[in-house]
Amino acid sequence: MKNIITRLEIKKRDMFSLLSFYCLRISIFSTMIIFCLLIGFICIKGIANLNFNLFMWEYTSQNVSMLPAIINTINMILFSLIIAVPLGIFGAIFLNEYSNKKSKIIVIISIAAETLTGIPSIVYGLFGYLVFVNYFGFGYSFLAGSLTLCIMILPLILRSAQEALHTVPLSLREASFALGAGKLRTIFAVVVPVAIPGILAGVILAIGKIVGESAALLYTSASVAKVAGIFDSARTLSIHMYVISSEGLHINEAYSTAFVLIIIVVGINFCSNFIAKKMTKV
């Protein structure tokens, strides 16, 4: 009797495992099909409507050029990362390597960082509008938009870097200390190089957030279609796509903008992965 019950239990487990396996396969294939359909549709529509006028230096209502928006987007990515990445990485190093993990302040900081990653972007936009646009008097400008994006991506970079540093084996630190290296040298010569792929993963996610952001920037940098100075209003690609699609007159050009946006994100991801591999080998 016991043998029969045992066999039935094994069969139930096998059936459950088989069912779970096929459910996972269906989920993966469904996700891939949706992804391919979405990207394929944008690529087909976008490539078909690409033309030279979309890359003119000056924007007009006739050419609907996206070149100023491309330049503004790249500048905003670089400016935001220059500020947010060092703060996020050094903050993660302090929290992971120097702080007392049982401290209430450290726990509060960790909870706050996790909470801030989930706040809607329009809330950041309202904060940027009240603080940078009004209080500091930057107005609707590239600077106000970039600083708002810095605050938005900082928790994401901090948490990603912290998790990447946490996954570095303790044995590597102990081996470095055994060879006579100090704590600071161990961190920057041993721990950080091993954690670079995880840190760059957070940076890539942050870049994706910057590139796709529109709600927060509408409150802070507005939507003037020209290559912006630091105190000028700046239209990024996502805002450019939103504006021309909402007008209803340039839907085909909006598809082309979406295609260029995808190309930029894919190019940044390839560059980041290449850098991560090079730095990991070194």
Disulfide bonds with the S-S distance in Angstrom:
none
